[in-house]
Amino acid sequence: MSSHFVDWKEDENGLVIFTPHEFSFPENLRYLSRSANECLYEISVETIRRALAIGNEKLLLEISAVSDQSLSVVIHKPVTHQMKAEIAAYIYDWFDLGNTLTPFYEMAEKDPLLQKPAEKFFGLRVMGIPNLFEALAWGILGQQINLTYAYTLKRRLVEKYGECLEYDGSKYWLFPAAETIAGLTIEDLADLKMTVKKCEYLIDVARLIANGELSKKDLLNAGDVKAAEKMLTKIRGIGPWTAHYVLMRCLRFPNAFPIDDVGLHNAIKATLGSESKPAKEEILKYSAGWENWEAYATFYLWRVLY
């Protein structure tokens, strides 16, 4: 888990966040740019614009790299020191900046599968989804469909039920709150054109979160990845793949490992130049040396595919 220390300072436009040595802003931007249909942020000329809700305020953030060692965050209205601290913490979590990757790179150097991706994508972080409802919703939306269609479903959901702020002729959307989706019926979601089952799962998860029956804190307090996985897979519509995806990208369990992921299988096949996808036994053999870096290993292998 990342440490809670966030290294940042205020400046006249907003704040500066200091980044660790093994961090490449362009590399992470390339990952974030993988779909032209992303609706929660906009990337142009090495700058990310996204809306963020802090308390009752909707803020527009503009994030760019000052150098290899720091990010500049411009906020489009005056905010308190406390709000800046919350923004810094959010970005730290989003880019997983509290994690020291030196041991991962040392391990990857000697690993037949990871050696090339680790070198090629040096500085890439496991980009997070800090909001638990958003992470679970994205996991549910993406089940059994291709990534392109998953982005279409996300956009429909966000533009129908999310809030937005307008700036400079553009709309910047916030992911819908669990409380909003918890109050809906399956009929309400009908025109999003997703399966009835997905609608049910989405509303169920939203209700659990809105009622306080499921939170990041509960999952982190579960103690280990197995216990947290068990808590999630008890929920209808969440299998091991979705659970591990969420444990990896939202809760930052370093050993979260969606071993049944098709993308992971394709990436291993491509990296090895083999004819067929690896069997589970083979993947377990390859991953034997990845202990506590399974999430990073998976993320770097996925990166091979686009």
Summary of the structure (lengths in Angstrom):
residues: 306
radius of gyration: 19.2
end to end distance: 27.5
largest distance: 57.0
contacts: 934
relative contact order: 0.12
helix: 47%
strand: 15%
